[in-house]
Amino acid sequence: MSLTCQHITKAYGGREVLRDISLTLEPGRIYGLIGRNGAGKTTLLSILTAQNPATGGTVSLDGQPVWENRKSLEKLCFSRELTANAESGLAAMKVKEYLRIASIYYPGWDKEMEKRLVELFQLNTKKKLAKLSKGMLSMVTIIVAMCSKAPYTILDEPVAGLDVVAREQFYKLLLEEYTETGRTFVVSTHIIEEASDILEEVIVLHEGKLLLMEETQALLDRVRHVSGKAEEVDAATAGLELHHTETVGRSKGVTVFLQPGQSVDETRDVSVQPVSLQRAFVALCGEEERHEA
């Protein structure tokens, strides 16, 4: 049962925010969706879960359309950042009422898990949503995502506002649920370094385009940072895919994305270091060159 989008485009007022996105999410995986602000991440996730119509293209689950298809929608959960203000209509709603409504929508809702997570996060369910802190609102979205038991569960910035202890609780919870159930999770986050260890596959969006979709470890195995004297770095990386060049005087650093069969020429006088997922992302989507005298 794969979740597939083909040639998805989305435009607002004539401006394209997604351009020809095609990808397939396989069952039993944890995906990370990363991109800079405005890259189109939330828009893509809302289209995948039929909360937002695409301008062009199709989304299907197990070969069946997602849009206006109740059977498909019951298998999808998009847990996004809550806005509890008067315009959203959620300000006066209590946490327990919000969770009750969610339990009606998702046929596989786990009431026992709900009780356990409310206790874990020390959440006062009698409070109105408008009275909750940003971190507490994130806890509510996490509870909905986990208790939905949806085979495809998507979390948009789930740790926004959470302190380090609560973030650790979330990642532990996510791994436990994944191990026990084999559900597919998609986590969109800006805190890349913290989440990188649990992401089996990474999806990178940049300026509305799918820049990369690859197994996380395979990606990191082929990315290196090469530094040294400029002429040595140039010689060691000749013909390779280079990103994020930094030049300071006669010294130079560059991030290299190797293709099969390629390697850095380590016979040159250069330092070759592995790269974290966060640094690989910055190299792909940050400023291409920086020079200092």
N, C-alpha and C positions, 0 to 999 in steps of 0.2 A: 504494500500500500504506500505508494510514493506521492508526495505533494509536488506538483510540477507547474511551473509557469513558463509560458512560451511567448516571446516577443512582446513583453509587457512594456507599454508606454503610458505615461501619465502627464497631462498638461493642465496647468491652471492659468487661465487668462492668456492663452497663447504661449506660455513659457513651459517648456518641457522640463519636468523634474525627474522623470525616469525615461531612459532611452533604450529600447530594444533589449530588455532584460529576459534572459532565458536561463533557468536553473532547475535542478531537481533535488529535493530533500528526501533522502532515503530513511526508512524506518530504523529505529534503534541507534540514533546518533545524537551527539551534542554539537550543535553548530554555533559558531560565534559570528555575528554580523557586526562589522566595524566600518567606520567611515567618519569623515569630518562632519561638523554641523552643516546641515543643508544638503548632505549627499543624497538624501532620499530614502534613508533607512526606514523611518516610521511609515512613510507612504507605501513602500514596498510591502512591509509586514501587514499593513491594513488591507492591501489589495489581496495578498495571499489568503487572508482570512475573511474575505468578502465583506469587510467593513467599509470599503471604499471602492467604487467602480473604476476599472482601468479605462483609459482612453482608447487603448488598443491592446490586443493580445488576449490570451486565455489562461485560466488557472484551473487545474483539475486535481482531484484526489482519487487515487486508484482508478484513474480513467474517467471519473465522473466529474461534471462541472461543479465548482464550489458556489458560484453565484446563485442565490435563491434556491439552494438545494439543502433542505433541512438535514437529510441523512449525512451529507458531507460536513455541514456546519457543526453537528454534534460531536464530531471527531477533532474539531479545531478549537483551540483557546488562544485568544490574543489578550494578554494581560499587560495593559499599558499604564503609564503614569496617570494617576487620578487627579482631576481638577475639581475640587470641591468648592465651587463658588456658586453664586446665585444664577449665573447664566447656564451653568451645567445642570442645574436642577438637583444637585446632590448635597447641597450645603446643609439642609435640615435633616437629611437621612442619617440614621444611626448605623454604626458598623454592623450590628447584628441583623438589621433589616437588609443592608446591602448584601451580606453573605447569604441571607435567606433567599433573596431574589436570584443570586448566582446559582444556588443549589437547585433551583427550579429549572434554570436554563440548561444545566449540564446533567444529563441522565446518569452519569457515573459518579456523581458527587460523593465524596468520602466524608461523612459527618464526623467519624471518629478522628480522622486526620485534622479536620477543622478545629475540634476541641484541643487537640494536642498542640497545634501551631499557635492558637490563640494564647495558650499558656506559655509556650516557648518564647513568644515575642512579648509577653506580658501586656497584651492589648486589651484595653477596656472597651468591650463591645457595646456598652451603653452610651458611649460618646458619639456625638454627631461628627460626621466626616469633616465638616468645616472647622472643627476644634482640634483636629489631629495635626501633628507636625508633618513635615515632608517625609521624614523617616518612617513615621507610623503609617502614612498613606502607602508607602512602598511595601510595608509589611502586609497591608490588606491586599495589595495586588499579588504578592507572592502567595498568600493563602488561597486566593482564587485560582491562581495558576496550578498550584499543587493539588488542591482538592478537586479540581475539575476532572482529573484523571483522563483528560483528553489525550488521545494518542499522539497528536501534534500540538505541542504547547509552546507558545511564543511569548517571551518576556522582553519588553522594551524598557531598558534602563531600570532593571529590577532593584538595584542597590542604591538608587539615588537617595541621598539623605541619610543612609544607614551608617552607623558607626562601625568601626573595624570588627567588633565582636559580632554584631548582627550580620555583617557581610560574611564572616566566617561561618556563621550558623546557616546562612542561605546556601553557600556553596556546598557545605556538608549535606544539607537536606537535598539539594539537587542531585548530588552523586548517589545518595542512598536511594532516592526514588527512581533514578535512571537504572541503577543496578537491579533493583527489585522488579521493575515493571517493563523495562526496555522501551519506555516512551521516547519519542523524539522531542528534543528541546532545541529551541533557537533562542540564543541570548544576545540581545543587542546592548552593547555597553561601551562607555568611554574609558572605563578602568581596565585597560587591556592587560597590563602586566599581572594584575591580581587574578584575572579569569583565565589566563592563557593555559594553565596546567589542566583545566577540565575541558577545554575546547578541542574536540577531535578534528574538526574541520573549520576552516575560517573562510568567510565570505567578505570580500572588500568591495565596498561601493565608493565611487569617486565621481563627483559631479554628475550624478544620475546614471552612471554606467557601471556595469559589472566589471571590475578591474581584475579580480582574481577569485577563484574558488578552489581550495586545495586542502589536503590533509595538513594539519598544523605542523606535525613533526617533519613531514616531507618538505614543507616550505622552509622550515628552519634549517634543515639539513643542507639546503642549497643556497643559503644566504650567508655572506661573509662581509665583514668590514675590513678593508685593506687600508693601511696607513704607512706613511714613511715619506722620504723625499719625493717630490712631485714626479721627477723623471723616472724613479724606480717604480712608483705606483702605476704610472702610465704604461710602463713596459710590462708589469706583472698582470695588468688587467686588459691588455690590448684585445679588442674583438669581443669583449664580454658586455653584458647588459649592466649599465652603471646607473646608480641613482644617488641623489643627495650628496653631491660633491662639496667638500669643505676644504678651502685652501687658506692656510695661515703662513704667510711668507713663502719659504721654499718647501714647506711641508704640506701634505695633502692627505685627505681621508675620503674614502668613497665606499658606498655599500654596493656589493656585487650580487646579482641574482643569476646563479649558474643554471644553464640548461644541461640536459643529459650529455655526458661525455666531455663537458667543459671543466676546467679547473683554473685556479689562480696559479701563476708561475711563481712558486715559492723559492725558486733559485735566486730570485731578485732579493734585494735587501729591504724587505717589507715585513710588517706585522700583519698577520691574518687571524682575525678573531671571529668566533661565532656571534650571532646577533639574536637578541630577544624579539619576541613577536611585536612588542611595542615599537622597537627601533626599526624593524622591517616595515611596519606600517608607516612610520614617519618618513622613511626613505621613499616609499611609494607615493605618499600623498602630501608630503611637506614641500617646502621650497627646494627646488632642484639644486641650486648652487649658492654657496656663501663664501665670500672672499674677505680676508682680513690682511692688512699690510703687515 
